[in-house]
Amino acid sequence: MASTLLSGVLGLVRQKYINKIFGAGPGTDAYNAAFQLPDMLGYFLVGGVASISLITILNRYREAGDEAGADRALSIVLNAMMVVLATAIVLAEIIAPYYTRIAFPKFTPESALICTKLTRIMLPQPLFLFIGGVLGSRLLVRKIFLYQAVTPLIYNLGIIFGAVFLSARFGIYGLGLGVMLGVILGPGLLTAYGAFRSGLKYSPILNVRHPAFVQWLKLSLPLMVGVSLTFADKWILSYYASGVEGGISRLNMAKNLFNQPMAILGQAAGAASLPFFSALFAQGRMADFAGAVNRSVSRVLATALLAGAWMVGLSFPIIDLFRGGSFKLEDAVETSQYFTIFAVSIAAWSAQAIYSRTFYAAGNTLTPAIAGWGVTLVSIPVYAVLFHQMGVAGLAWASDVGMLLSVVTLAVLLQRSRLVNLSGLEFAELGRALLAAAISFAGTAWCVRWMQMQLGLARGHRADVILIVAGTIVWAALSAAVLLGTGSKLPRQLLRRKA
């Protein structure tokens, strides 16, 4: 979580440079859209995150004391899928122009050309992410999180390097080169160094009939063919927003800023929880398994409610910090609106990350895959209707509706599968957190409005910083007062974790 927080800070720096140099226009729309084909390639060929299914297999070898067998299984999966991915990347390089026309039909010819060129630059990205995921799974089952913690920092630094040092010569294409620099040095080389340092015995063998590869394929196939709204959301948003100049860029910025706290609360907690959930399930400790999931979800939900109150209350000064250069006031105002809407759903996004990994820890990747398809198909008409009625803001609301449906569906399926009894959630704690969130939001919003009206702090980065600091103090004081006053255990739990 600490690393994710630092990575988030670097992500903000990255966003600031991109905004200042390129703004929210056709070029940045094309850059953000160029990630889509590489992301889809990685998602559909290796299930998004290779370590999700591989951790379950490696845990079984580790429980049996067969380290050599685990390394052999890892090598077989790595070698086979590197061949598949390399082949797919070559084919994708050929079809990139046709894909751009289909995925972003409202792009101008100039934007489509930029998007295609950037796509071709970044297409090898999923290969290095896959290598990092496979090699990183060996570290995760040993509870070694350091390398996975550092790789996002290197990735962000690569993009910042591209924006600051390469954009003068290569323009918007410098960002694509920075992406590749970050992904090669981080997930590629650093994770490989960590895996070999931990004792990995790599074997250059290719055997797709090996039981470990067959098992990995069975676990991963639902992830490959399934579509989770977590991934499909950005594809749907980009499809509809491609017809609004700057729409993709502003939506993407709002979502990226929203993702910083969400990644800490949901993704980081989910990634760290998966090996522990998997170990408990492998040992047959089902009561402990269900209890661990319910505790994790309860605490993540409670913390997310409080974080959401802070984000909504301070949405404009947060976004306005990134105004400057080519990113104008009207861009900040519109992006702030999208950020506020996304922030409403932070609790649902955070809980979804835990619930989906609960299925993966139990070796069940089929159920969440089927649920993902169902939720995505049901949600697409919602995106279409709200976009036509409310414009780009409607897309943000549709994203919230879809994620709420997704987390409720996963929770119900866990209950019906008898893996986790939802009555074990800490509802009293969630009620206290909701009350604290409502009161702290009201206090923060009042503080911002009062300071803007009485002190004239409505414009400028200095004013933004003062508003954020003052609003945060009010939010923290009110949150703590309500939680302590209602007897919440959350403050003590967080302090104990810190200690």
C-alpha positions in Angstrom: 0.0 0.0 0.0 2.9 2.4 0.8 4.4 1.7 -2.6 1.0 2.1 -4.3 0.7 5.5 -2.6 4.1 6.5 -3.8 3.3 5.2 -7.2 0.1 7.3 -7.1 2.2 10.4 -6.3 4.4 9.7 -9.3 1.2 9.1 -11.4 0.0 12.6 -10.4 3.4 14.0 -11.5 3.1 12.1 -14.7 -0.4 13.5 -15.3 0.7 17.0 -14.5 3.5 16.9 -17.2 1.1 15.4 -19.7 -1.5 18.0 -19.1 1.0 20.9 -19.2 2.7 19.7 -22.4 -0.2 18.2 -24.4 -3.4 19.3 -22.6 -6.8 17.5 -23.3 -7.0 17.4 -27.1 -6.8 15.0 -30.0 -3.2 14.0 -29.4 -3.8 12.9 -25.8 -7.0 11.3 -26.8 -5.0 9.2 -29.3 -2.4 8.4 -26.7 -4.9 7.2 -24.1 -6.7 5.2 -26.8 -3.5 3.6 -27.9 -3.3 1.5 -24.7 -6.5 -0.4 -25.6 -5.2 -2.9 -28.2 -2.1 -3.9 -26.1 -4.4 -4.1 -23.0 -6.9 -6.3 -24.8 -4.0 -8.5 -26.1 -2.8 -9.1 -22.6 -6.3 -9.6 -21.2 -7.6 -12.1 -23.6 -4.4 -14.1 -24.1 -3.1 -14.4 -20.5 -6.2 -13.5 -18.5 -5.0 -10.0 -17.6 -2.8 -11.0 -14.6 -0.9 -14.3 -15.1 -0.1 -14.5 -11.4 -3.7 -14.8 -10.4 -4.0 -18.4 -11.6 -0.3 -19.4 -11.3 -0.2 -18.5 -7.5 -2.8 -21.3 -6.8 -0.6 -23.9 -8.6 2.7 -22.8 -7.1 1.2 -22.8 -3.6 0.3 -26.5 -4.0 3.9 -27.3 -5.1 5.1 -25.3 -2.1 2.8 -27.1 0.3 4.1 -30.4 -1.0 7.8 -29.2 -0.6 8.5 -29.6 -4.3 10.4 -26.4 -5.2 12.0 -28.0 -8.3 8.6 -29.0 -9.6 7.3 -25.4 -9.0 10.1 -23.9 -10.9 9.7 -26.4 -13.8 5.9 -25.6 -13.9 6.7 -21.8 -14.0 9.2 -22.2 -16.8 6.8 -24.2 -18.9 4.0 -21.7 -18.6 6.4 -18.8 -19.2 7.9 -20.3 -22.3 4.7 -21.5 -24.0 2.9 -18.2 -23.5 5.9 -16.1 -24.6 5.7 -17.8 -28.0 1.9 -17.2 -28.1 2.2 -13.6 -27.1 5.1 -12.8 -29.5 3.1 -14.3 -32.4 0.0 -12.3 -31.4 1.9 -9.1 -31.1 3.3 -9.4 -34.7 -0.3 -10.0 -36.0 -1.6 -7.0 -34.0 1.1 -4.8 -35.5 -0.4 -5.6 -38.9 -4.1 -5.1 -38.0 -3.6 -2.0 -35.8 -4.9 0.5 -38.4 -8.1 -1.5 -38.9 -8.6 -1.9 -35.2 -8.4 1.8 -34.6 -11.1 2.5 -37.2 -13.4 0.0 -35.5 -12.7 0.8 -31.9 -12.7 4.6 -32.3 -15.0 5.3 -35.3 -15.4 9.0 -34.5 -11.7 9.8 -34.5 -10.5 12.3 -37.2 -8.0 10.8 -39.7 -5.2 12.6 -38.0 -6.1 11.3 -34.5 -6.6 7.8 -36.0 -3.1 7.9 -37.5 -1.5 9.0 -34.3 -3.4 6.4 -32.3 -2.2 3.6 -34.7 1.5 4.7 -34.5 1.4 4.8 -30.7 -0.4 1.5 -30.6 2.4 -0.1 -32.6 5.0 1.4 -30.3 3.3 0.0 -27.2 2.1 -3.4 -28.5 5.1 -5.3 -26.9 4.0 -4.1 -23.5 1.8 -7.1 -22.6 4.8 -9.4 -23.2 6.8 -7.8 -20.5 3.8 -7.5 -18.2 3.3 -11.2 -18.6 6.9 -12.0 -17.8 6.7 -9.9 -14.7 3.4 -11.5 -13.7 4.8 -15.1 -14.0 8.1 -14.4 -12.4 6.4 -12.3 -9.7 4.1 -15.1 -8.8 7.1 -17.0 -7.4 7.9 -14.0 -5.2 4.3 -13.6 -4.1 3.9 -17.2 -2.8 7.0 -16.5 -0.7 5.3 -13.3 0.7 8.0 -11.2 -1.0 6.2 -8.1 -2.1 9.2 -5.7 -2.5 9.7 -6.2 -6.3 6.0 -6.0 -7.1 5.9 -2.8 -5.0 8.8 -1.1 -6.9 7.9 -2.0 -10.5 4.9 0.5 -10.7 7.3 3.2 -9.6 9.7 2.4 -12.4 6.8 2.2 -14.9 5.6 5.7 -13.9 9.2 7.1 -14.0 9.5 5.8 -17.6 6.5 7.7 -18.7 7.6 10.9 -16.9 11.0 10.5 -18.6 9.2 10.2 -22.0 7.1 13.3 -21.3 10.0 15.5 -20.0 13.0 14.4 -22.1 11.6 12.7 -25.2 8.5 14.8 -26.1 10.6 17.7 -27.4 12.1 15.5 -30.1 9.3 12.9 -30.7 6.2 14.9 -29.6 3.3 12.7 -28.3 5.2 9.6 -29.4 7.7 10.3 -26.6 5.0 9.1 -24.2 4.8 5.8 -26.0 8.5 5.4 -25.9 8.5 6.2 -22.1 5.8 3.5 -21.6 8.0 0.9 -23.2 11.1 2.0 -21.2 9.2 1.8 -17.9 7.6 -1.6 -18.6 11.0 -3.2 -19.8 12.9 -1.9 -16.8 10.2 -2.5 -14.2 8.0 -5.6 -14.7 10.5 -7.1 -17.1 14.0 -6.8 -15.8 13.5 -6.0 -12.1 11.0 -8.8 -11.5 13.3 -11.2 -13.3 16.2 -10.1 -11.0 14.1 -10.7 -8.0 12.9 -14.1 -9.1 16.4 -15.4 -9.9 17.7 -13.8 -6.6 15.1 -15.8 -4.7 16.5 -19.0 -6.2 14.5 -19.6 -9.4 15.9 -22.5 -11.5 14.7 -21.6 -15.0 14.3 -24.4 -17.6 14.2 -23.6 -21.3 11.7 -26.3 -22.1 8.4 -26.2 -24.1 5.9 -28.8 -23.1 2.2 -27.9 -23.5 1.2 -31.3 -22.3 2.8 -31.0 -18.9 0.1 -31.3 -16.1 1.0 -28.0 -14.6 0.5 -26.1 -18.0 -2.8 -27.9 -18.6 -3.9 -27.0 -15.1 -2.8 -23.4 -15.5 -4.6 -23.2 -18.9 -7.8 -24.6 -17.3 -7.7 -22.0 -14.6 -6.7 -19.2 -16.9 -9.0 -20.0 -19.8 -12.1 -18.4 -18.1 -10.0 -15.3 -17.4 -9.0 -15.2 -21.1 -12.5 -15.5 -22.6 -14.3 -13.7 -19.8 -14.8 -10.0 -19.8 -14.9 -8.3 -16.4 -16.3 -4.8 -16.2 -13.2 -3.8 -14.4 -11.4 -4.0 -17.8 -14.3 -3.5 -20.2 -15.3 -0.2 -18.5 -12.4 1.8 -20.1 -13.0 0.2 -23.5 -16.7 1.2 -23.4 -15.9 4.7 -22.1 -13.4 5.3 -24.9 -15.7 4.0 -27.6 -18.5 6.5 -26.8 -16.2 9.4 -25.8 -14.1 9.2 -29.0 -16.6 11.5 -30.7 -16.1 14.3 -28.2 -12.8 16.2 -28.6 -10.8 15.8 -25.4 -13.5 13.5 -24.0 -11.2 10.5 -23.7 -8.4 12.6 -22.1 -10.6 14.2 -19.5 -12.4 11.0 -18.6 -9.0 9.2 -18.5 -7.5 11.8 -16.2 -10.5 11.6 -13.8 -10.3 7.9 -13.8 -6.5 7.8 -13.3 -6.8 10.2 -10.3 -9.7 8.1 -8.9 -7.6 5.0 -9.4 -4.9 6.2 -7.0 -6.8 5.7 -3.7 -8.8 2.9 -5.3 -5.6 1.0 -6.1 -4.4 1.4 -2.5 -7.7 0.3 -1.0 -8.7 -2.4 -3.5 -6.0 -3.5 -5.9 -3.1 -3.5 -3.4 -5.2 -5.1 -0.6 -6.5 -7.7 -3.1 -3.0 -8.5 -4.4 -1.6 -8.8 -0.9 -4.6 -10.9 0.3 -4.6 -13.4 -2.6 -1.6 -15.5 -1.4 -3.0 -15.6 2.2 -6.5 -16.6 1.0 -5.0 -19.2 -1.3 -3.0 -20.7 1.5 -6.0 -20.9 3.8 -8.1 -22.6 1.1 -5.3 -25.1 0.2 -5.1 -26.0 3.9 -8.8 -26.6 4.1 -9.3 -24.0 6.8 -12.7 -22.8 5.4 -13.9 -21.0 8.5 -10.7 -19.0 8.6 -10.9 -18.4 4.9 -14.4 -17.0 5.1 -13.5 -14.9 8.2 -10.4 -13.4 6.5 -12.4 -12.4 3.4 -15.2 -10.8 5.5 -12.7 -8.9 7.6 -10.8 -7.7 4.6 -13.9 -6.6 2.7 -15.4 -4.9 5.8 -12.3 -2.8 6.5 -11.7 -1.9 2.9 -15.3 -0.8 2.5 -15.2 1.3 5.7 -12.0 3.0 4.7 -13.3 3.5 1.1 -16.4 5.2 2.3 -14.3 7.7 4.3 -11.9 8.2 1.3 -14.9 8.8 -1.0 -16.1 11.6 1.2 -12.7 13.3 1.1 -12.5 12.9 -2.7 -16.0 14.3 -3.4 -15.6 17.2 -0.9 -12.3 18.3 -2.5 -12.9 17.3 -6.1 -12.4 20.7 -7.7 -9.2 21.8 -5.9 -7.7 18.4 -6.5 -8.3 18.5 -10.2 -7.5 22.2 -10.5 -3.9 21.4 -9.3 -3.4 19.9 -12.7 -4.5 23.0 -14.6 -1.8 24.8 -16.5 -0.1 25.0 -19.9 -2.4 23.3 -22.4 -4.9 22.1 -19.7 -7.3 25.0 -19.3 -9.9 26.0 -16.6 -12.8 24.6 -18.6 -10.9 21.3 -18.8 -10.4 21.2 -15.0 -14.1 22.0 -14.3 -15.3 19.3 -16.6 -12.8 16.7 -15.3 -13.7 17.6 -11.7 -17.3 16.7 -12.5 -16.3 13.2 -13.8 -14.0 12.7 -10.8 -16.8 13.4 -8.4 -19.1 10.9 -10.1 -16.4 8.2 -10.1 -15.5 8.8 -6.4 -19.1 7.9 -5.4 -18.3 4.3 -6.4 -14.9 3.8 -4.8 -16.3 1.4 -2.1 -17.8 -0.8 -4.8 -14.6 -0.9 -6.9 -12.5 -1.7 -3.8 -14.8 -4.5 -2.6 -14.9 -6.0 -6.1 -11.1 -6.4 -6.1 -11.3 -8.5 -2.9 -14.3 -10.6 -3.9 -12.9 -11.5 -7.3 -9.6 -12.7 -5.8 -11.6 -14.8 -3.3 -12.8 -16.9 -6.2 -9.3 -17.1 -7.6 -7.9 -18.3 -4.3 -10.4 -21.1 -4.3 -9.3 -22.1 -7.8 -12.5 -21.0 -9.3 -12.0 -18.7 -12.3 -15.1 -19.8 -14.2 -17.8 -18.3 -12.0 -16.4 -14.7 -12.0 -15.7 -15.0 -15.7 -19.4 -15.9 -16.4 -20.5 -13.2 -14.0 -18.2 -10.7 -15.7 -19.7 -11.4 -19.1 -23.3 -11.1 -17.7 -22.7 -7.8 -15.9 -20.8 -6.3 -18.9 -23.6 -7.2 -21.4 -26.3 -5.9 -19.0 -24.3 -2.7 -18.5 -23.6 -1.8 -22.1 -27.1 -0.5 -22.8 -26.8 1.6 -19.6 -23.7 3.3 -21.0 -25.5 3.9 -24.3 -28.6 5.4 -22.7 -26.9 7.6 -20.2 -24.4 8.9 -22.8 -27.2 9.9 -25.2 -29.1 11.6 -22.3 -26.3 13.2 -20.3 -23.2 13.2 -22.6 -19.8 12.2 -21.2 -21.0 12.7 -17.6 -23.5 10.0 -18.3 -20.7 7.6 -19.1 -19.2 8.2 -15.6 -22.6 7.5 -14.0 -22.9 4.3 -16.1 -19.5 3.2 -14.8 -20.8 3.5 -11.2 -24.0 1.6 -11.9 -22.1 -1.2 -13.6 -19.5 -1.6 -10.8 -22.3 -1.7 -8.1 -24.0 -4.4 -10.1 -20.7 -6.3 -10.4 -19.8 -6.3 -6.7 -23.3 -7.3 -5.7 -23.3 -10.2 -8.2 -19.9 -11.5 -6.9 -21.0 -11.2 -3.3 -24.2 -13.2 -3.9 -22.3 -15.8 -5.9 -19.8 -16.3 -3.0 -22.8 -16.8 -0.7 -24.4 -19.3 -3.0 -21.1 -21.1 -3.5 -20.9 -21.4 0.3 -17.4 -20.0 0.3 -18.2 -16.8 2.2 -21.2 -16.1 4.4 -22.1 -12.4 3.9 -23.7 -12.3 7.3 -20.1 -12.3 8.6 -19.5 -8.7 7.3 -19.1 -6.1 10.0 -22.3 -4.2 9.3 -22.1 -2.2 12.5 -18.7 -0.9 11.6 -19.9 -0.1 8.1 -22.8 1.9 9.5 -20.4 3.9 11.7 -18.1 4.5 8.7 -21.1 5.6 6.5 -22.2 8.1 9.2 -18.6 9.4 9.5 -18.3 9.7 5.8 -21.6 11.7 5.5 -20.7 14.1 8.3 -17.1 14.6 7.2 -18.2 15.2 3.6 -20.7 17.9 4.7 -18.0 19.6 6.9 -15.4 19.5 4.1 -17.7 20.8 1.5 -18.8 23.6 3.8 -15.2 24.5 4.6 -14.3 24.7 0.9 -17.3 26.9 0.1 -16.7 29.2 3.1 -13.1 29.7 2.3 -13.8 30.4 -1.3 -16.5 33.0 -0.4 -15.0 34.6 2.6 -11.3 34.5 1.6 -11.6 34.6 -2.1 -9.8 31.3 -2.6 -11.4 30.3 -5.8 -8.5 30.3 -8.3 -4.9 29.4 -8.5 -2.7 26.5 -7.3 -1.8 28.2 -4.0 -5.5 28.5 -3.3 -6.0 24.8 -4.3 -3.3 23.7 -1.8 -4.8 25.8 1.0 -8.3 24.4 0.3 -7.0 20.8 0.2 -5.0 21.2 3.4 -7.9 22.9 5.3 -10.5 20.5 3.9 -8.4 17.5 4.8 -8.0 18.7 8.4 -11.7 19.2 8.8 -12.4 15.8 7.1 -9.9 14.0 9.3 -11.2 15.7 12.5 -14.8 15.0 11.8 -14.2 11.4 10.7 -12.1 10.6 13.8 -14.7 12.3 16.1 -17.6 10.3 14.7 -15.7 7.0 14.6 -14.4 7.4 18.2 -17.7 8.8 19.4 -19.6 5.8 18.0 -17.2 3.2 19.4 -15.7 2.2 16.0 -12.8 -0.2 16.0 -11.5 1.1 12.7 -9.0 3.7 14.1 -7.5 1.1 16.5 -7.2 -1.5 13.7 -5.5 1.0 11.4 -3.1 2.1 14.1 -2.3 -1.5 15.0 -1.5 -2.3 11.4 0.8 0.7 11.2 2.6 -0.5 14.4 
